């Protein structure tokens, strides 16, 4: 179980490091403007595709470990389910590539395609499920009188949903605006929350199952 929970530390940190490094070294890619999913396109796109799939698989493992640990109480069912959905979206957007947008890759057509529309829909599900998980687990912490963690979860959920809305509006309305930066703020904030949640859960005693 602790190995499954440890996946919750590795997954978000892996994703954050990869998108920051690839965004910094990719030729013609402007991380200030362009979302992280566009790293799936262009030279070396396989690295971001692999990052998404591995990150998603680790998050799914974490969700399973979390469900095994949190057997009762508020959020014990829906918390792991929502984080499992969040992990699944990473696995799905790996092979389902986005359409070129915001000038990357350079010269590529930015027409909307079916796979691009599915990618956008998965992105919406991704941020929605993470936000919902923050609020569900905040309710659990409030019930357990862990008010500091409850407030932190609520603040993270609000930041994630705000960053997503601001990212979409900036990408649509502000030419050359910091859409990529705004999106990364939500990704990093949510990723740190998951990592800290996993560390917190790993510090709890693992329930014993008696075998007769």
BAPA-884438 format. One line per 2 residues: number of its first residue (from 1); for each residue x, y, z of N, C-alpha, C. Coordinates in Angstrom, 1 decimal. Layout:
NUM	X Y Z X Y Z X Y Z; ...
This chain:
1	0.8 -1.2 0.0 0.0 0.0 0.0 0.9 1.3 0.0; 1.9 1.3 0.8 2.8 2.4 0.8 3.5 2.7 -0.5
3	3.7 1.6 -1.3 4.3 1.8 -2.6 3.3 2.5 -3.5; 2.0 2.1 -3.4 1.0 2.8 -4.2 0.8 4.2 -3.8
5	0.9 4.5 -2.5 0.8 5.9 -2.1 2.0 6.7 -2.5; 3.2 6.1 -2.6 4.4 6.8 -3.0 4.3 7.3 -4.4
7	3.5 6.5 -5.2 3.2 7.0 -6.6 2.6 8.3 -6.7; 1.9 8.7 -5.6 1.2 10.0 -5.6 2.3 11.1 -5.4
9	3.4 10.8 -4.8 4.5 11.8 -4.7 5.3 11.9 -6.0; 5.5 10.7 -6.6 6.4 10.7 -7.8 5.6 11.3 -9.0
11	4.4 11.0 -9.2 3.6 11.4 -10.4 3.6 12.9 -10.7; 3.1 13.7 -9.7 3.0 15.1 -10.0 4.4 15.8 -10.1
13	5.4 15.3 -9.3 6.7 15.9 -9.4 7.3 15.6 -10.7; 7.1 14.4 -11.2 7.6 14.0 -12.5 7.0 14.9 -13.6
15	5.7 15.0 -13.6 5.1 15.9 -14.6 5.5 17.3 -14.6; 5.7 17.9 -13.4 6.1 19.3 -13.3 7.5 19.4 -13.8
17	8.4 18.6 -13.4 9.8 18.7 -13.9 9.9 18.5 -15.4; 9.2 17.6 -16.0 9.2 17.3 -17.4 8.7 18.5 -18.2
19	7.5 19.0 -17.8 7.0 20.1 -18.6 7.8 21.4 -18.5; 8.5 21.6 -17.3 9.3 22.8 -17.2 10.6 22.6 -18.0
21	11.2 21.5 -17.9 12.4 21.2 -18.7 12.2 21.3 -20.2; 11.2 20.5 -20.6 10.9 20.5 -22.1 10.5 21.9 -22.6
23	9.7 22.6 -21.8 9.3 23.9 -22.2 10.5 24.9 -22.3; 11.5 24.6 -21.5 12.7 25.5 -21.6 13.6 25.2 -22.7
25	13.7 23.9 -23.1 14.7 23.6 -24.1 14.2 23.3 -25.5; 12.9 23.3 -25.6 12.3 23.0 -27.0 12.4 24.2 -27.9
27	13.1 24.0 -29.1 13.2 25.1 -30.0 11.9 25.6 -30.5; 11.8 26.9 -30.6 10.6 27.6 -31.1 9.4 27.5 -30.2
29	9.5 26.9 -29.0 8.4 26.8 -28.1 8.5 27.9 -27.0; 7.4 28.6 -26.8 7.4 29.7 -25.8 6.5 29.3 -24.7
31	7.1 28.8 -23.6 6.3 28.4 -22.4 5.4 29.5 -21.8; 5.8 30.7 -22.0 5.0 31.8 -21.5 3.6 31.9 -22.2
33	3.5 31.4 -23.4 2.3 31.5 -24.2 1.6 30.2 -24.4; 2.4 29.2 -24.7 1.9 27.9 -25.2 1.6 26.9 -24.1
35	0.5 26.2 -24.1 0.2 25.2 -23.1 1.1 24.0 -23.1; 1.2 23.3 -22.0 2.1 22.2 -21.9 1.8 21.1 -22.9
37	0.5 20.9 -23.2 0.1 19.8 -24.0 0.6 19.9 -25.4; 0.9 21.1 -25.9 1.5 21.3 -27.2 2.9 20.7 -27.3
39	3.5 20.4 -26.2 4.8 19.7 -26.2 4.7 18.3 -26.8; 3.5 17.8 -26.9 3.3 16.5 -27.6 3.5 16.6 -29.1
41	3.5 17.8 -29.6 3.7 18.1 -31.0 5.1 18.5 -31.3; 5.5 18.4 -32.6 6.8 18.8 -33.0 7.9 17.8 -32.6
43	9.1 18.2 -32.8 10.3 17.4 -32.5 10.3 17.0 -31.1; 10.5 15.7 -30.8 10.6 15.2 -29.4 9.3 15.1 -28.7
45	8.2 15.2 -29.5 6.9 15.1 -28.9 6.6 13.8 -28.1; 7.3 12.8 -28.5 7.1 11.5 -27.8 7.5 11.6 -26.3
47	8.4 12.5 -26.0 8.8 12.6 -24.6 7.6 13.1 -23.7; 6.8 14.1 -24.2 5.7 14.6 -23.5 4.6 13.5 -23.5
49	4.4 12.8 -24.6 3.4 11.8 -24.6 3.7 10.7 -23.6; 5.0 10.3 -23.5 5.4 9.3 -22.5 5.2 9.9 -21.1
51	5.5 11.1 -20.9 5.3 11.8 -19.6 3.9 11.7 -19.1; 2.9 12.0 -20.0 1.5 12.0 -19.7 1.1 10.5 -19.3
53	1.5 9.6 -20.1 1.1 8.2 -19.8 1.6 7.7 -18.5; 2.9 7.9 -18.3 3.5 7.4 -17.0 2.9 8.2 -15.8
55	2.8 9.5 -16.0 2.2 10.2 -14.9 0.8 9.7 -14.5; 0.0 9.5 -15.6 -1.4 9.0 -15.4 -1.4 7.6 -14.7
57	-0.5 6.7 -15.1 -0.5 5.4 -14.5 -0.1 5.5 -13.1; 0.8 6.3 -12.7 1.2 6.5 -11.3 0.1 7.1 -10.5
59	-0.6 8.0 -11.1 -1.8 8.6 -10.4 -2.9 7.6 -10.1; -3.1 6.7 -11.1 -4.1 5.7 -10.9 -3.7 4.8 -9.8
61	-2.4 4.4 -9.7 -1.9 3.6 -8.7 -2.1 4.3 -7.3; -1.8 5.6 -7.3 -2.0 6.3 -6.0 -3.5 6.3 -5.6
63	-4.4 6.5 -6.6 -5.8 6.5 -6.2 -6.2 5.1 -5.6; -5.7 4.1 -6.2 -6.0 2.7 -5.6 -5.5 2.6 -4.2
65	-4.2 3.0 -4.0 -3.7 3.0 -2.6 -4.5 3.9 -1.6; -4.9 5.0 -2.1 -5.7 5.9 -1.3 -7.0 5.3 -0.9
67	-7.6 4.6 -1.8 -8.9 4.0 -1.5 -8.7 2.8 -0.5; -7.6 2.1 -0.6 -7.4 1.0 0.3 -7.1 1.5 1.7
69	-6.6 2.7 1.8 -6.3 3.3 3.1 -7.5 4.0 3.7; -8.2 4.8 2.9 -9.3 5.5 3.4 -10.6 4.7 3.3
71	-10.9 3.8 4.2 -12.0 2.9 4.1 -13.3 3.5 4.5; -13.3 4.4 5.4 -14.5 5.0 5.9 -14.4 6.5 6.0
73	-15.5 7.2 6.3 -15.5 8.6 6.5 -15.8 9.4 5.2; -16.0 10.7 5.4 -16.3 11.6 4.3 -15.2 11.6 3.3
75	-15.5 11.5 2.0 -14.5 11.5 0.9 -13.7 10.2 0.7; -14.0 9.2 1.5 -13.2 7.9 1.4 -13.5 7.2 0.0
77	-14.7 7.5 -0.5 -15.0 6.9 -1.8 -14.7 7.9 -3.0; -15.3 9.1 -2.9 -15.2 10.0 -4.0 -13.8 10.7 -4.1
79	-13.1 10.8 -3.0 -11.7 11.3 -3.2 -10.9 10.5 -4.1; -10.7 9.2 -3.8 -10.0 8.3 -4.7 -10.5 8.3 -6.1
81	-11.9 8.2 -6.2 -12.5 8.2 -7.6 -12.1 9.4 -8.4; -12.2 10.5 -7.8 -11.9 11.8 -8.6 -10.5 11.8 -8.9
83	-9.6 11.4 -8.0 -8.2 11.4 -8.4 -7.8 10.3 -9.4; -8.6 9.2 -9.4 -8.5 8.2 -10.4 -8.9 8.7 -11.8
85	-10.0 9.5 -11.8 -10.4 10.1 -13.1 -9.3 11.1 -13.6; -8.8 11.9 -12.6 -7.7 12.8 -13.0 -6.5 12.0 -13.6
87	-6.1 10.9 -13.0 -5.0 10.1 -13.5 -5.4 9.6 -14.9; -6.6 9.1 -15.1 -7.0 8.5 -16.4 -6.9 9.6 -17.5
89	-7.2 10.8 -17.2 -7.2 11.8 -18.3 -5.7 12.0 -18.8; -4.7 11.8 -17.9 -3.4 11.9 -18.3 -3.0 10.8 -19.3
91	-3.5 9.6 -18.9 -3.2 8.4 -19.8 -3.9 8.6 -21.2; -5.1 9.2 -21.2 -5.9 9.4 -22.4 -5.3 10.4 -23.3
93	-4.8 11.6 -22.7 -4.3 12.6 -23.6 -2.9 12.3 -24.1; -2.3 11.3 -23.6 -1.0 10.9 -24.2 -1.2 10.6 -25.7
95	-2.0 9.6 -26.1 -2.1 9.3 -27.5 -3.1 10.2 -28.3; -4.0 10.9 -27.5 -4.9 11.8 -28.2 -4.3 13.2 -28.2
97	-3.7 13.5 -29.3 -2.9 14.8 -29.4 -3.8 16.0 -29.6; -3.3 17.1 -29.1 -4.0 18.4 -29.3 -3.7 18.9 -30.7
99	-4.6 19.9 -31.1 -4.3 20.6 -32.3 -3.3 21.6 -32.1; -2.5 22.0 -33.1 -1.6 23.1 -33.0 -2.3 24.4 -32.6
101	-1.7 25.2 -31.7 -2.4 26.4 -31.3 -1.4 27.4 -30.8; -1.8 28.6 -30.7 -0.9 29.7 -30.2 0.5 29.7 -30.8
103	0.5 29.4 -32.1 1.8 29.5 -32.8 2.7 28.3 -32.7; 2.3 27.2 -32.1 3.2 26.1 -32.0 2.4 24.8 -32.4
105	3.1 24.0 -33.2 4.4 24.2 -33.9 4.3 25.3 -35.0; 5.4 25.9 -35.2 5.4 27.1 -36.2 4.9 26.6 -37.6
107	4.0 27.4 -38.1 3.5 27.2 -39.5 2.4 26.1 -39.6; 2.1 25.4 -38.5 1.1 24.3 -38.6 -0.3 24.9 -38.6
109	-1.2 24.2 -39.3 -2.6 24.7 -39.3 -3.3 24.5 -37.9; -4.0 25.5 -37.5 -4.6 25.5 -36.2 -6.1 25.2 -36.3
111	-6.5 24.5 -37.3 -7.9 24.1 -37.5 -8.3 23.1 -36.4; -9.5 23.1 -35.9 -10.0 22.2 -34.9 -10.3 20.8 -35.6
113	-9.8 19.8 -35.0 -10.1 18.4 -35.5 -10.8 17.6 -34.4; -11.3 16.4 -34.7 -12.0 15.6 -33.8 -11.1 15.2 -32.6
115	-9.8 14.8 -32.9 -9.0 14.4 -31.8 -8.6 15.6 -31.0; -8.5 16.8 -31.6 -8.2 18.0 -30.9 -9.3 18.4 -29.9
117	-10.6 18.2 -30.4 -11.7 18.5 -29.6 -11.8 17.5 -28.4; -11.5 16.3 -28.6 -11.5 15.3 -27.5 -10.4 15.6 -26.5
119	-9.3 16.1 -27.0 -8.2 16.5 -26.1 -8.6 17.6 -25.2; -9.3 18.6 -25.8 -9.8 19.8 -25.0 -10.8 19.3 -24.0
121	-11.7 18.4 -24.4 -12.7 17.9 -23.4 -12.0 17.1 -22.3; -11.0 16.3 -22.6 -10.3 15.6 -21.5 -9.6 16.6 -20.6
123	-9.1 17.7 -21.1 -8.4 18.7 -20.3 -9.4 19.4 -19.3; -10.7 19.6 -19.8 -11.7 20.1 -19.0 -12.0 19.1 -17.8
125	-12.1 17.8 -18.2 -12.4 16.8 -17.2 -11.2 16.8 -16.2; -10.0 16.9 -16.7 -8.8 16.8 -15.8 -8.9 17.9 -14.7
127	-9.0 19.1 -15.1 -9.0 20.2 -14.1 -10.3 20.2 -13.2; -11.4 19.7 -13.8 -12.6 19.6 -13.0 -12.5 18.6 -11.9
129	-12.0 17.4 -12.3 -11.9 16.3 -11.3 -10.9 16.7 -10.2; -9.8 17.3 -10.6 -8.8 17.7 -9.5 -9.4 18.8 -8.6
131	-10.1 19.7 -9.1 -10.8 20.7 -8.3 -11.8 20.1 -7.4; -12.6 19.2 -7.9 -13.6 18.5 -7.1 -12.9 17.7 -6.0
133	-11.8 17.0 -6.3 -11.1 16.2 -5.3 -10.6 17.1 -4.2; -10.1 18.3 -4.5 -9.7 19.2 -3.5 -10.8 19.5 -2.5
135	-12.0 19.8 -3.0 -13.1 20.2 -2.2 -13.7 19.0 -1.4; -13.7 17.8 -2.0 -14.2 16.6 -1.3 -13.3 16.3 -0.1
137	-12.0 16.4 -0.4 -11.0 16.0 0.7 -10.9 17.2 1.7; -11.3 18.4 1.3 -11.3 19.5 2.3 -12.5 19.2 3.3
139	-13.6 18.7 2.8 -14.7 18.4 3.6 -14.3 17.3 4.6; -13.6 16.3 4.1 -13.1 15.2 5.0 -12.3 15.8 6.1
141	-11.3 16.6 5.8 -10.4 17.2 6.8 -11.2 18.1 7.8; -12.2 18.8 7.3 -13.0 19.6 8.2 -13.8 18.7 9.2
143	-14.3 17.6 8.7 -15.0 16.7 9.6 -14.0 16.1 10.6; -12.8 15.9 10.2 -11.8 15.3 11.2 -11.1 16.4 11.9
145	-11.5 17.7 11.8 -11.0 18.8 12.5 -9.5 19.1 12.2; -9.2 18.8 10.9 -7.9 19.2 10.4 -8.1 20.4 9.5
147	-8.4 21.5 10.2 -8.8 22.7 9.5 -7.8 23.4 8.7; -6.5 23.2 9.1 -5.4 23.8 8.3 -5.3 23.1 6.9
149	-5.4 21.8 6.9 -5.4 21.1 5.6 -6.7 21.3 4.8; -7.8 21.5 5.5 -9.0 21.8 4.8 -8.9 23.1 4.1
151	-8.4 24.1 4.7 -8.3 25.4 4.1 -7.3 25.3 2.9; -6.2 24.6 3.1 -5.2 24.4 2.0 -5.9 23.8 0.8
153	-6.7 22.7 1.1 -7.3 22.0 -0.1 -8.3 22.9 -0.8; -9.1 23.7 0.0 -10.0 24.7 -0.7 -9.2 25.7 -1.5
155	-8.2 26.2 -0.9 -7.4 27.3 -1.6 -6.8 26.7 -2.9; -6.3 25.4 -2.8 -5.8 24.8 -4.0 -6.8 24.6 -5.1
157	-8.0 24.1 -4.7 -9.1 23.9 -5.6 -9.5 25.2 -6.3; -9.6 26.3 -5.5 -9.9 27.6 -6.1 -8.9 28.1 -7.1
159	-7.6 27.9 -6.7 -6.5 28.3 -7.6 -6.5 27.5 -8.9; -6.7 26.2 -8.8 -6.8 25.3 -10.0 -7.9 25.8 -11.0
161	-9.1 25.9 -10.5 -10.2 26.3 -11.3 -10.0 27.7 -11.9; -9.5 28.6 -11.1 -9.2 30.0 -11.5 -8.2 30.0 -12.6
163	-7.1 29.2 -12.4 -6.0 29.2 -13.5 -6.6 28.6 -14.8; -7.4 27.6 -14.7 -8.0 27.1 -15.9 -8.8 28.1 -16.7
165	-9.7 28.7 -16.0 -10.6 29.7 -16.6 -9.8 30.9 -17.2; -8.8 31.3 -16.4 -7.9 32.4 -16.8 -7.1 32.0 -18.0
167	-6.6 30.8 -18.0 -5.9 30.2 -19.2 -6.7 30.3 -20.5; -7.9 29.8 -20.4 -8.8 29.7 -21.6 -9.1 31.1 -22.1
169	-9.4 32.0 -21.2 -9.7 33.4 -21.6 -8.5 34.1 -22.2; -7.4 33.9 -21.6 -6.2 34.5 -22.1 -5.8 34.0 -23.4
171	-5.9 32.7 -23.6 -5.6 32.1 -24.9 -6.5 32.6 -26.0; -7.8 32.8 -25.7 -8.7 33.2 -26.7 -8.7 34.7 -26.9
173	-8.4 35.5 -25.9 -8.7 36.9 -26.0 -7.4 37.8 -26.1; -6.3 37.3 -25.6 -5.1 38.1 -25.5 -4.0 37.5 -26.4
175	-3.7 38.2 -27.5 -2.7 37.7 -28.4 -1.3 37.8 -27.8; -0.7 36.7 -27.7 0.7 36.7 -27.1 0.6 36.8 -25.5
177	-0.5 36.6 -24.9 -0.6 36.7 -23.5 0.0 35.5 -22.8; 0.1 35.6 -21.5 0.8 34.5 -20.7 -0.1 33.3 -20.4
179	-0.7 32.7 -21.5 -1.6 31.6 -21.3 -0.9 30.4 -20.7; 0.3 30.1 -21.3 1.1 29.0 -20.8 1.5 29.1 -19.4
181	1.9 30.3 -19.0 2.3 30.5 -17.6 1.1 30.3 -16.6; 0.0 30.9 -17.0 -1.2 30.8 -16.1 -1.6 29.3 -16.0
183	-1.6 28.6 -17.1 -1.9 27.1 -17.0 -0.9 26.4 -16.1; 0.3 26.7 -16.2 1.3 26.0 -15.4 1.2 26.3 -13.9
185	0.7 27.5 -13.6 0.5 27.8 -12.1 -0.5 26.8 -11.5; -1.6 26.5 -12.3 -2.6 25.6 -11.8 -2.0 24.2 -11.7
187	-1.3 23.8 -12.7 -0.7 22.5 -12.8 0.3 22.3 -11.6; 1.1 23.2 -11.3 2.1 23.1 -10.3 1.4 23.1 -8.9
189	0.4 24.0 -8.7 -0.3 24.1 -7.4 -1.0 22.8 -7.2; -1.7 22.2 -8.2 -2.4 21.0 -8.0 -1.4 19.8 -7.8
191	-0.3 19.8 -8.5 0.7 18.8 -8.3 1.3 18.7 -6.9; 1.6 19.9 -6.4 2.2 20.0 -5.1 1.2 19.5 -4.0
193	-0.1 19.9 -4.2 -1.1 19.4 -3.3 -1.2 17.9 -3.3; -1.2 17.3 -4.5 -1.3 15.8 -4.5 -0.1 15.2 -3.8
195	1.1 15.7 -4.1 2.3 15.2 -3.5 2.3 15.3 -2.0; 1.8 16.4 -1.5 1.7 16.6 0.0 0.7 15.7 0.6
197	-0.4 15.5 -0.2 -1.5 14.6 0.3 -0.9 13.2 0.4; -0.2 12.8 -0.6 0.4 11.4 -0.6 1.4 11.2 0.6
199	2.2 12.2 0.8 3.1 12.2 2.0 2.4 12.1 3.3; 1.3 12.8 3.4 0.5 12.8 4.6 -0.1 11.5 4.8
201	-0.7 10.9 3.7 -1.3 9.6 3.8 -0.3 8.5 4.2; 0.9 8.6 3.7 2.0 7.6 3.9 2.4 7.6 5.4
203	2.2 8.7 6.1 2.5 8.8 7.5 1.5 8.2 8.4; 0.4 7.8 7.8 -0.7 7.2 8.6 -0.4 5.7 8.8
205	-0.9 5.1 9.9 -0.7 3.6 10.0 -1.6 2.9 9.0; -1.0 1.8 8.4 -1.7 1.0 7.4 -2.6 0.1 8.1
207	-3.9 0.0 7.7 -4.8 -0.9 8.4 -4.5 -2.3 8.1; -4.6 -3.2 9.1 -4.3 -4.6 9.0 -5.5 -5.3 8.6
209	-5.3 -6.3 7.7 -6.5 -7.1 7.3 -6.2 -8.5 7.9; -7.1 -9.0 8.7 -7.0 -10.3 9.3 -7.4 -11.4 8.3
211	-6.6 -12.5 8.2 -6.9 -13.6 7.3 -7.2 -14.8 8.1; -8.4 -15.4 8.0 -8.7 -16.6 8.8 -8.5 -17.8 8.0
